[in-house]
Amino acid sequence: MPKRLLFLLALLPCFISVHGKDGYVLQPDSSNFVIASLVTATPSDAIYSSLGHCALRMECPTAGLDYCFSLEMAAEAKHYAQFFAGDLKVAVVAVPTAEFMKVYSSEGRGMTQYELNLTHHEKQNLWRLLDEELMKPPHLTFNFLNTNCVMMAITMIENCLIGERLDFGQLPAALQLDNGDLIRYHSQATPWAQFLYITLSGSACDGHYATEYRLSPKMIVEVLEQSVIRGDSTAARPALTGTRTQLLPVVTPLTPSRTTPTILFGSLLALVILITAAEWLFHARRTAKVLDIILLTLQTIAGIILFYTSAVACLFGTHWNWYLIIANPIPILCWLLFRRKPWYPKLYLLYTIVLVGFILATPLSSQLDLPHQLITASFAVRTLSHYMRWKRQTN
């Protein structure tokens, strides 16, 4: 039988026995004929699930139906390749809850369920909306800001309400932060994922998106616990019933790397300063030259990738990215085209001024932070060294 027909059984409680599996008893008003819940899973090491995952669980115990509706990538997706190419297609899928849990159990991830406090007809409507979305092929392009599992869950909950609305009430203090600092709050347990998110988010870091676009799997629970459902002709009621069930314990907690971006790039700056000092004091120019080649190569590669992810892939939307000032192919192009020109060394001074100014501008944008500016400082040390050596030789 097609899945759609199975799900439509949820609309026909009058034809189902009041007794389901395991002695489940249907209430006289059929209010528990369908049970709708939010399910959240703890984070994993994968970049695209480093904040966790959430889904909507729909149960009809008397009919023996139990599915988790989740926004998932297409089965043929090549994961990271398509993720960074901005072409990771996702769609709503329905997986029997037992199978859904097996995946997370095998990864040692925890899973918790929170029952939604919807009316009987709203739960029917939610199932219908999910069923309609289920019929569509993978057609959505994953985007951290507006096409993700949390966005799917919260919008489905809002859209299923009949003559009512979801009032978020008192929002967590973290939601008062701008997008950049909120990303840091969400990803504080995964510093490298945080570094990547901030790198790719661009000027969107300085904005304040709508609440629906700013939630993580963990924070959506915090928000719904403080939310109420209001209607013009109905009394307000909590968005959650208060029934919380731990489906899976956390067996393998997320363990972030001890080498954080701040530690790594702070060490890089220290190394650059040491090699530059050795170049001036002990004439270690060969070592300095190797360092310059490595830095210039990495800068060029990073610049090309950053331009692609920001302007073409639009993984975090289409935004100006401030780090394109630092990571771009212009320095290597100037070196290839103009390095034999007598005025070329003056470009080192110009670029040093740009780099130092960029560091001083850190308070002006939420995207700019210490780990990234340690890289900027490393470049500035080398460009200033090149200019000073040229000045000394010409005097």
C-alpha positions as CSV (number, residue, x, y, z in Angstrom):
1,M,0.0,0.0,0.0
2,P,1.4,3.5,-0.9
3,K,2.7,5.4,2.1
4,R,0.3,8.2,1.4
5,L,-2.7,5.9,2.0
6,L,-1.1,4.6,5.1
7,F,-0.7,8.1,6.5
8,L,-4.3,9.0,5.5
9,L,-5.4,6.3,7.9
10,A,-4.6,8.9,10.6
11,L,-7.6,10.8,9.5
12,L,-10.0,7.9,10.1
13,P,-10.1,7.2,13.9
14,C,-13.7,6.2,13.8
15,F,-12.8,3.1,11.7
16,I,-10.0,1.9,14.0
17,S,-10.4,-0.2,17.2
18,V,-10.0,1.7,20.4
19,H,-7.4,-0.8,21.4
20,G,-4.0,-0.7,19.7
21,K,-0.8,-2.6,20.1
22,D,0.5,-3.3,23.6
23,G,-2.9,-2.5,25.1
24,Y,-2.9,1.1,23.9
25,V,-6.3,2.7,24.7
26,L,-7.8,5.4,22.5
27,Q,-9.3,8.3,24.5
28,P,-13.1,8.9,24.0
29,D,-12.4,12.2,22.2
30,S,-9.7,10.6,20.0
31,S,-7.2,13.2,21.2
32,N,-4.4,10.6,21.4
33,F,-5.3,8.8,18.2
34,V,-2.3,10.6,16.7
35,I,0.7,11.6,18.8
36,A,3.0,14.3,17.4
37,S,6.5,14.9,18.9
38,L,9.7,16.7,18.3
39,V,12.7,14.4,18.3
40,T,16.2,15.8,18.8
41,A,19.6,14.0,18.4
42,T,22.9,15.0,19.9
43,P,25.7,16.4,17.6
44,S,28.1,14.3,15.6
45,D,31.6,14.9,14.2
46,A,30.2,15.5,10.7
47,I,30.2,19.2,9.8
48,Y,26.6,19.2,8.6
49,S,25.4,17.7,11.9
50,S,27.8,19.2,14.3
51,L,24.9,21.0,16.0
52,G,22.7,17.9,16.2
53,H,19.6,17.0,14.3
54,C,15.9,17.1,14.8
55,A,12.8,15.5,13.3
56,L,9.1,15.2,13.8
57,R,7.7,11.9,15.0
58,M,4.2,11.0,14.1
59,E,2.5,8.0,15.8
60,C,-0.9,6.3,15.3
61,P,-0.7,3.5,17.9
62,T,-4.1,2.1,17.1
63,A,-3.1,1.7,13.5
64,G,0.5,0.6,14.2
65,L,2.0,3.6,12.4
66,D,5.2,5.2,13.8
67,Y,7.4,7.3,11.6
68,C,10.0,10.0,12.0
69,F,9.8,12.7,9.3
70,S,13.2,14.2,8.8
71,L,15.0,16.6,6.4
72,E,17.7,14.3,4.9
73,M,20.2,14.5,2.1
74,A,19.6,12.5,-1.0
75,A,20.8,8.9,-0.9
76,E,23.3,9.4,-3.7
77,A,24.7,12.6,-2.2
78,K,28.5,12.7,-1.9
79,H,28.3,14.4,1.4
80,Y,31.2,16.8,1.9
81,A,31.8,17.3,-1.9
82,Q,28.3,18.4,-2.5
83,F,28.1,20.1,0.9
84,F,30.9,22.6,0.1
85,A,29.8,22.9,-3.5
86,G,26.5,24.2,-2.2
87,D,24.6,21.4,-4.1
88,L,23.6,19.1,-1.3
89,K,20.0,18.2,-2.1
90,V,17.7,17.4,0.8
91,A,14.1,16.4,1.1
92,V,11.6,15.3,3.8
93,V,11.7,11.5,4.3
94,A,9.7,9.2,6.5
95,V,11.6,6.5,8.3
96,P,10.1,4.0,10.7
97,T,11.1,5.2,14.1
98,A,12.9,1.9,15.0
99,E,15.0,2.2,11.9
100,F,15.6,6.0,12.5
101,M,16.9,5.3,16.0
102,K,19.2,2.5,14.8
103,V,21.3,5.0,12.8
104,Y,21.9,7.2,15.8
105,S,22.3,4.3,18.2
106,S,25.1,3.0,16.0
107,E,26.9,6.4,16.2
108,G,26.4,6.5,20.0
109,R,24.3,9.6,19.8
110,G,21.6,10.5,22.3
111,M,18.0,11.1,21.3
112,T,15.1,12.7,23.2
113,Q,11.4,13.1,22.4
114,Y,9.2,16.0,23.3
115,E,5.4,15.7,22.7
116,L,3.7,18.6,21.0
117,N,0.6,20.0,22.5
118,L,-1.5,20.1,19.4
119,T,-5.2,19.5,19.0
120,H,-6.4,16.3,17.3
121,H,-7.2,18.2,14.0
122,E,-3.8,20.0,14.1
123,K,-2.0,16.7,14.4
124,Q,-4.0,15.4,11.5
125,N,-3.1,18.5,9.6
126,L,0.6,18.2,10.5
127,W,0.7,14.6,9.2
128,R,-1.0,15.8,6.0
129,L,1.6,18.5,5.5
130,L,4.4,16.1,6.1
131,D,2.8,13.6,3.8
132,E,2.6,16.2,1.0
133,E,6.2,17.2,1.5
134,L,7.2,13.5,1.5
135,M,5.9,13.1,-2.0
136,K,8.3,15.6,-3.4
137,P,11.7,14.4,-4.7
138,P,15.0,15.9,-3.3
139,H,14.5,19.4,-4.5
140,L,15.8,21.7,-1.7
141,T,19.4,22.8,-1.5
142,F,20.8,22.6,2.0
143,N,21.6,25.9,3.5
144,F,22.6,26.5,7.1
145,L,20.4,29.5,7.5
146,N,17.1,28.7,5.9
147,T,17.0,25.1,4.7
148,N,17.8,22.8,7.5
149,C,16.2,20.3,9.9
150,V,15.2,22.9,12.5
151,M,13.6,25.2,10.0
152,M,11.6,22.3,8.6
153,A,10.4,21.3,12.0
154,I,9.4,24.7,13.3
155,T,7.7,25.8,10.1
156,M,5.7,22.6,9.9
157,I,4.5,23.1,13.5
158,E,3.5,26.7,12.7
159,N,1.8,25.8,9.5
160,C,-0.3,23.0,11.0
161,L,-2.1,25.2,13.5
162,I,-5.7,25.8,12.8
163,G,-7.0,29.3,13.8
164,E,-4.1,29.6,16.2
165,R,-0.5,30.8,16.2
166,L,2.7,29.9,17.9
167,D,3.9,32.6,20.4
168,F,7.5,32.1,21.3
169,G,7.1,34.1,24.6
170,Q,10.3,34.8,26.5
171,L,13.2,33.9,24.2
172,P,16.6,32.7,25.5
173,A,19.0,35.5,26.0
174,A,21.3,34.1,23.3
175,L,18.8,34.9,20.7
176,Q,19.4,38.6,21.4
177,L,22.9,38.2,19.9
178,D,23.7,39.0,16.3
179,N,24.0,36.1,13.9
180,G,27.7,35.8,14.3
181,D,27.8,35.6,18.0
182,L,24.8,33.3,18.0
183,I,26.7,30.9,15.7
184,R,29.5,31.0,18.2
185,Y,27.1,30.2,21.0
186,H,25.5,27.3,19.1
187,S,28.9,25.8,18.1
188,Q,30.9,26.5,21.3
189,A,31.5,22.8,21.8
190,T,33.0,22.4,18.3
191,P,35.6,25.1,17.7
192,W,36.7,23.9,14.3
193,A,33.1,23.8,13.1
194,Q,32.6,27.2,14.6
195,F,35.7,28.5,12.7
196,L,34.3,27.1,9.4
197,Y,30.8,28.6,10.0
198,I,32.1,32.0,10.8
199,T,34.5,31.9,7.8
200,L,31.7,31.1,5.4
201,S,28.9,33.3,6.9
202,G,30.2,36.6,5.7
203,S,28.4,39.8,6.5
204,A,25.4,37.8,7.5
205,C,27.1,37.6,10.9
206,D,26.1,41.2,11.5
207,G,22.4,40.6,10.9
208,H,19.5,39.4,13.1
209,Y,17.4,36.9,11.3
210,A,13.9,35.8,12.3
211,T,13.7,33.4,15.2
212,E,12.8,30.5,13.0
213,Y,16.1,30.9,11.2
214,R,18.3,31.1,14.3
215,L,17.5,27.9,16.2
216,S,19.6,24.9,16.7
217,P,18.3,21.4,17.6
218,K,19.0,22.1,21.2
219,M,17.6,25.6,21.3
220,I,14.4,24.7,19.5
221,V,13.5,22.7,22.6
222,E,14.4,25.7,24.9
223,V,12.2,28.0,22.8
224,L,9.2,25.6,22.6
225,E,9.3,25.0,26.4
226,Q,8.7,28.7,26.8
227,S,6.2,29.0,23.9
228,V,2.4,28.9,23.9
229,I,-0.2,28.3,21.3
230,R,-2.7,31.1,21.1
231,G,-6.0,31.4,19.3
232,D,-8.7,34.1,19.1
233,S,-11.3,31.8,20.5
234,T,-9.2,29.4,22.5
235,A,-7.2,29.8,25.7
236,A,-3.4,29.8,25.4
237,R,-1.8,26.5,26.2
238,P,1.9,25.4,26.3
239,A,3.4,24.3,23.0
240,L,4.7,21.1,24.6
241,T,2.7,18.8,26.8
242,G,5.6,18.3,29.2
243,T,6.0,14.6,28.3
244,R,9.7,14.1,27.7
245,T,11.1,10.7,26.8
246,Q,14.8,9.8,26.4
247,L,14.8,7.4,23.4
248,L,18.6,6.9,23.3
249,P,21.3,7.7,25.9
250,V,24.5,9.4,24.8
251,V,27.1,6.7,24.4
252,T,29.8,8.5,22.5
253,P,29.9,12.2,23.5
254,L,31.3,14.7,21.1
255,T,34.9,15.3,21.9
256,P,36.3,18.5,20.3
257,S,39.9,18.7,19.2
258,R,42.3,20.0,21.9
259,T,44.1,22.0,19.2
260,T,41.6,24.8,18.7
261,P,41.9,27.4,15.8
262,T,43.2,30.0,18.3
263,I,45.9,27.6,19.5
264,L,46.9,26.6,16.0
265,F,46.9,30.0,14.4
266,G,48.5,31.6,17.5
267,S,51.3,29.0,17.1
268,L,51.5,30.0,13.4
269,L,52.0,33.6,14.3
270,A,54.6,32.7,16.8
271,L,56.5,30.6,14.2
272,V,56.3,33.4,11.6
273,I,57.7,35.9,14.1
274,L,60.5,33.5,15.0
275,I,61.4,32.8,11.4
276,T,61.3,36.5,10.6
277,A,63.6,37.3,13.5
278,A,66.0,34.6,12.4
279,E,65.9,36.1,8.9
280,W,67.0,39.5,10.2
281,L,69.4,38.3,12.9
282,F,70.9,35.2,11.3
283,H,70.2,35.7,7.6
284,A,68.0,32.7,7.5
285,R,66.5,33.8,4.2
286,R,66.0,30.3,2.7
287,T,63.8,29.3,5.6
288,A,61.9,32.6,5.3
289,K,61.5,32.0,1.6
290,V,60.0,28.6,2.1
291,L,57.6,30.1,4.7
292,D,56.5,32.8,2.2
293,I,55.8,30.2,-0.5
294,I,53.7,28.1,1.9
295,L,51.8,31.1,3.2
296,L,51.2,32.5,-0.3
297,T,50.0,29.1,-1.6
298,L,47.7,28.5,1.3
299,Q,46.3,32.1,0.9
300,T,45.6,31.6,-2.8
301,I,43.9,28.2,-2.3
302,A,41.8,29.6,0.6
303,G,40.9,32.6,-1.4
304,I,39.6,30.6,-4.4
305,I,37.6,28.3,-2.1
306,L,36.2,31.2,-0.1
307,F,35.2,33.0,-3.3
308,Y,33.5,29.9,-4.6
309,T,31.6,29.1,-1.4
310,S,30.6,32.7,-0.9
311,A,29.6,33.8,-4.4
312,V,28.8,30.5,-6.2
313,A,27.9,27.8,-3.8
314,C,26.2,30.2,-1.4
315,L,26.3,27.6,1.4
316,F,25.3,30.3,3.9
317,G,23.4,32.5,1.4
318,T,24.7,35.2,-0.9
319,H,26.6,37.7,1.2
320,W,29.8,39.8,1.1
321,N,32.6,38.0,3.0
322,W,35.0,40.2,4.8
323,Y,37.7,37.5,4.7
324,L,38.0,37.9,1.0
325,I,40.1,40.9,1.8
326,I,42.7,38.6,3.3
327,A,42.2,35.4,1.3
328,N,42.2,36.1,-2.4
329,P,44.4,35.5,-5.5
330,I,45.4,39.2,-5.9
331,P,48.8,38.9,-4.0
332,I,50.0,36.0,-6.1
333,L,48.8,37.6,-9.3
334,C,50.7,40.8,-8.4
335,W,53.8,38.7,-7.6
336,L,53.6,36.8,-10.9
337,L,53.0,40.0,-13.0
338,F,54.9,42.8,-11.3
339,R,57.6,41.3,-9.1
340,R,60.4,42.6,-11.4
341,K,59.0,46.1,-11.4
342,P,61.1,48.6,-9.3
343,W,58.0,49.8,-7.5
344,Y,56.7,46.4,-6.6
345,P,58.1,46.3,-3.0
346,K,55.9,49.3,-2.3
347,L,53.0,47.0,-2.6
348,Y,54.2,45.2,0.5
349,L,53.8,48.4,2.5
350,L,50.3,49.0,1.0
351,Y,49.2,45.4,1.8
352,T,50.7,45.7,5.3
353,I,48.5,48.8,5.9
354,V,45.5,47.0,4.6
355,L,46.2,44.0,6.9
356,V,46.8,46.2,10.0
357,G,43.7,48.2,9.2
358,F,41.7,45.0,8.9
359,I,42.9,43.9,12.3
360,L,41.9,47.2,13.8
361,A,38.5,46.9,12.3
362,T,37.7,43.7,14.3
363,P,35.2,45.4,16.6
364,L,33.2,46.7,13.5
365,S,31.9,43.3,12.3
366,S,30.8,40.2,14.2
367,Q,32.5,38.0,11.5
368,L,36.0,39.3,12.5
369,D,37.5,37.5,15.5
370,L,40.7,36.4,17.1
371,P,41.4,33.1,15.3
372,H,41.1,34.6,11.9
373,Q,43.0,37.8,12.8
374,L,45.9,35.7,14.0
375,I,46.3,34.6,10.4
376,T,46.0,38.2,9.2
377,A,48.8,39.2,11.7
378,S,51.0,36.4,10.3
379,F,50.7,37.8,6.8
380,A,51.3,41.3,8.1
381,V,54.6,40.3,9.7
382,R,55.9,38.9,6.5
383,T,54.8,41.8,4.2
384,L,56.2,44.3,6.6
385,S,59.5,42.4,6.7
386,H,59.7,42.4,2.9
387,Y,59.1,46.1,2.8
388,M,61.7,46.9,5.5
389,R,64.3,44.8,3.8
390,W,63.8,46.6,0.5
391,K,64.0,50.0,2.3
392,R,67.2,48.9,4.0
393,Q,68.7,47.8,0.7
394,T,67.7,51.0,-1.1
395,N,69.1,53.4,1.6
